[in-house]
Amino acid sequence: MDLKAHLNDLCLEVLGADLDQSVPAMAAGLTWDTLAYVRLVVAIERRFGIAFSPKELLTIENVEDLLDCIRSKIAA
């Protein structure tokens, strides 16, 4: 399973929503509350053994941004 599929499964598990629907809504501030955002970030950090900085989180605007950020942390 590729990274996007793993991330999609995690998003469905944590938020009950598809990754492609959730991340754009998160970036646009639509139908999101802080708790949902925190739950997703914590779940991603735990699943992949990484940690995001606040600055990194502010730059994620779409699914590809999120995947790129995770990939760079996994590779480091």
C-alpha positions in Angstrom: 0.0 0.0 0.0 1.4 3.4 -0.9 1.6 6.4 1.4 -1.5 8.1 0.1 -3.5 4.9 0.6 -2.2 4.6 4.2 -3.0 8.3 4.8 -6.5 7.9 3.4 -7.2 4.9 5.6 -6.0 6.9 8.6 -8.2 9.9 7.6 -11.2 7.6 7.3 -10.5 6.0 10.7 -10.0 9.3 12.5 -12.4 11.6 10.8 -14.8 9.3 8.9 -14.0 11.2 5.7 -11.9 10.6 2.7 -8.5 12.3 2.5 -9.2 14.1 -0.8 -12.3 15.7 0.9 -10.7 16.4 4.3 -7.4 18.1 3.5 -8.8 20.8 1.2 -11.6 21.5 3.8 -8.9 21.7 6.5 -6.9 24.2 4.5 -9.9 26.3 3.6 -11.2 26.2 7.2 -14.5 24.6 6.0 -16.4 22.3 8.3 -13.4 21.8 10.5 -12.9 22.4 14.1 -9.7 22.5 16.0 -10.2 19.2 17.7 -10.6 17.4 14.3 -7.5 19.0 13.0 -5.5 18.0 16.2 -6.8 14.5 16.1 -5.7 14.0 12.5 -2.3 15.6 13.1 -1.6 13.4 16.2 -2.8 10.3 14.4 -0.4 11.0 11.4 2.5 11.7 13.8 1.9 8.5 15.7 1.3 6.3 12.6 4.4 7.5 10.8 6.7 8.2 13.8 7.2 11.9 12.8 6.5 15.3 14.3 5.2 18.4 12.5 6.3 21.9 13.5 3.6 24.6 13.8 5.2 26.3 10.7 4.9 23.1 8.6 1.3 22.7 9.6 0.5 26.2 8.4 1.9 25.5 4.9 -0.2 22.4 4.2 -2.9 23.5 1.8 -3.7 20.2 -0.1 -3.2 16.5 -0.1 0.1 16.7 -2.1 1.5 19.2 0.4 0.7 16.8 3.2 2.2 13.9 1.4 5.3 15.8 0.5 5.8 16.9 4.2 5.4 13.3 5.4 7.7 11.9 2.8 10.4 14.4 3.6 10.2 13.5 7.3 10.2 9.8 6.7 13.3 10.1 4.4 15.2 12.3 7.0 
